[in-house]
Amino acid sequence: MENYILKSINSALEFIEENISNDFSLKDIAEYSNFSLSYLYKLFNLIVGMSIKEYIRKRRLSKSVYDLFNSNMNILEIAIKYQYNTYESYSRAFKKEFGLCPSEVRKKRINVPLFKPITLNGGDIIMENRNYLLLIDIDKFADINKTYGRKFGDLVLS
């Protein structure tokens, strides 16, 4: 069970990437990564630094930019592809993330800062979109001992 927690979080990240345009639930991710939903939610946030929902939203919006530039789909079709039910909900989320409307980005071909996938390698988090490597210090995992018990803390260190 070496690095069980990091491997499980990495499995969750892989599941999200493989299913980014599909309809899935947090329960589906938890089952795939062999965690209870509550542990997955808490540990994902602790290790990745954001909630699963926020991560999925950022990834879906970033993937949608590719379709805005490289497909003939209208904006509603892109919104639906990435699990937004309406043009309005997609446009609102897009503007909140990028500060621009999707139609403006498409029409003017404006480059926006994309949120690329996060991958875990050992004790490191690689955030490709930031072009840097964030090392997780062992001290960061002290919260795991307090919150989830020494058993989980020991798993992180193994």
Rosetta blueprint (number, residue, H / E / L):
1 M L
2 E L
3 N L
4 Y H
5 I H
6 L H
7 K H
8 S H
9 I H
10 N H
11 S H
12 A H
13 L H
14 E H
15 F H
16 I H
17 E H
18 E H
19 N L
20 I L
21 S L
22 N L
23 D L
24 F L
25 S L
26 L H
27 K H
28 D H
29 I H
30 A H
31 E H
32 Y H
33 S L
34 N L
35 F L
36 S L
37 L H
38 S H
39 Y H
40 L H
41 Y H
42 K H
43 L H
44 F H
45 N H
46 L H
47 I H
48 V H
49 G L
50 M L
51 S L
52 I H
53 K H
54 E H
55 Y H
56 I H
57 R H
58 K H
59 R H
60 R H
61 L H
62 S H
63 K H
64 S H
65 V H
66 Y H
67 D H
68 L H
69 F H
70 N H
71 S L
72 N L
73 M L
74 N L
75 I H
76 L H
77 E H
78 I H
79 A H
80 I H
81 K H
82 Y L
83 Q L
84 Y L
85 N L
86 T L
87 Y H
88 E H
89 S H
90 Y H
91 S H
92 R H
93 A H
94 F H
95 K H
96 K H
97 E H
98 F H
99 G L
100 L L
101 C L
102 P H
103 S H
104 E H
105 V H
106 R H
107 K H
108 K H
109 R L
110 I L
111 N L
112 V L
113 P L
114 L L
115 F L
116 K L
117 P L
118 I E
119 T E
120 L E
121 N E
122 G L
123 G L
124 D E
125 I E
126 I E
127 M E
128 E H
129 N H
130 R H
131 N L
132 Y E
133 L E
134 L E
135 L E
136 I L
137 D L
138 I H
139 D H
140 K H
141 F H
142 A H
143 D H
144 I H
145 N H
146 K H
147 T H
148 Y H
149 G L
150 R H
151 K H
152 F H
153 G H
154 D H
155 L H
156 V H
157 L H
158 S L
